[in-house]
């Protein structure tokens, strides 16, 4: 199968390396890049060269960002080409539009690499759904934030120092907000929830990051028996669903609380199979490239994934309820729901909040004390 | 697709429940049981009723044991019926014979449920191999032994007390030796290694169980920073492979060292994807039934798995090398390889043994002191 690659950065480079060395039935025929970035006879700077080339059966989008990725994906699908993408932002924003165009054109649209890097996560959700209803999903879905929290805990280091180290290693971007504020995880959570629950997950789920986490916080939580991880969680029942992204306090002696370095882990809970967890490299040239080449092999074998969104589930924030710990110099508003208890000097636990209520409370406290920290004491399967 | 079920015990009952409630395209048409064990109009006591029934397309073997399972599988395949099995003992013993007959008859032979219960482990190995060479696998593949070790550590209980509790809960058999002596894990390790490495794994791999593990051992190891788990490990290089089953000392702050209750976890390491871990219920009616129904859905969809064994890899015990800790009243033989160091009162570490050398040393020590304990300080991916 002849493919064209949009973008030859980290992930695109991984795709080229794996296809050239390990997938003899595939051929990277064209590569779209910006002028001066990649020296290869297959390079073009003009997307029209690709979309008008009838010998190209599949377009692999590894550019990132909303535009021109959105336009190029739509034009590729409309031209009757399969599309494989690793772009979580564009898929979280436009999944129904992409699926409708793929169906109309009779081609495949593949999204394994958007969530969990090399972990076969989307395919595993789809497989589980053949038999089971999936009632809950959760996961550590951002390697950069996991690396930061894990190194802070193991080295006794401060957030800013580890962030600088992660940036030097190439684990974190110069502008790290997508990773540390939960935006990247939110996109993956929206995609995963949509595939798992069969309903289109809303885009404005409650999202709270780890920017304000300190070494002293980790020490305090360890004293209470907890590790911290930035996690996505989502749940459904017969007629509703909820999803969120937030720091979660996990028992020190738990699987998630011991996920090291920049690894990811994702969990689904199915009716008959129970909890299944999937662990691996959530980013990087070769792991994410591997996920894209797995999609390409499926595509060449005739698979045409379908992500049904026909279930009508309403937004039901009460499905995600937990106790939340706040470290803040601000006073709790008088109308704070639940009961507040001091669990350590300077740390107050508010019982039984929904993730939506907790995020709203955190926003109110942050307006008064910008260093406020929030974390959920959530049950993770 | 009309199927016949051989055996209506725990796993067979799970298959019936899942097919009847969640898989409308499948029909359990006949059920082979012993007289008096299961009351259902579909029951027969005579395998000839099934093998001669041309309307039965697939036979689901959930009897366990070598015979008559081996004969019934071979006759089903020879009669042109697909076979789905959960029977690790018969697959570890006869996989090449089954595969040859399936190929000759042009039918499918499915083994997902033999290893890791509800975890999509065999399918994940096969998928990873489409692109990567798999260099190592490892795993906690026996729920009973994991339950025993986890409860011993968490409750400060002795082996025999937790074993009795596991037997009362139905997690352990009246004769627990297959679980606690590593025999069950060895069968799963042989099957997994064969599928992962593409070579037929020998049947007499070194196997050592947890029968002699005491509460005092767990306390000592915890003091050294280690948890204990019964694990399978296997590795290959360009021309050789090795595999073993033994107790392994894992860092207290590791994923494997925190796998709770009767859960399983299995790891593969691929060339480009790196380490991938898969976690879930390794046994039980619904999880194992789920794995069999997943195989049935694949079978009905036309999939015909192939487990190639064409790679000629020689047995190379040196590929699995580690330090081993022994607690024994026996004296180490004068010809013990490696260097011995006391790591705690009564516990000696012998450096750099292959798993084969360690098992031989353990056997020699056990002949003198039947309470001898052995555990590997092995790197787990």
Interface residues (C-beta under 8 A of the other chain):
Chain A: X14 X17 X18 X22 X23 X118 X119 X120 X124 X127 X130 X131 X132 X252 X253 X254 X255 X257 X258 X259 X260 X265 X270 X271 X272 X273 X274 X275 X276 X277 X278 X279 X280 X281 X286 X287 X289 X290 X291 X293 X294 X297
Chain B: X14 X17 X18 X22 X23 X118 X119 X120 X123 X124 X127 X130 X131 X132 X252 X253 X254 X255 X257 X258 X259 X260 X265 X270 X271 X272 X273 X274 X275 X276 X277 X278 X279 X280 X281 X286 X287 X289 X290 X291 X293 X294 X297
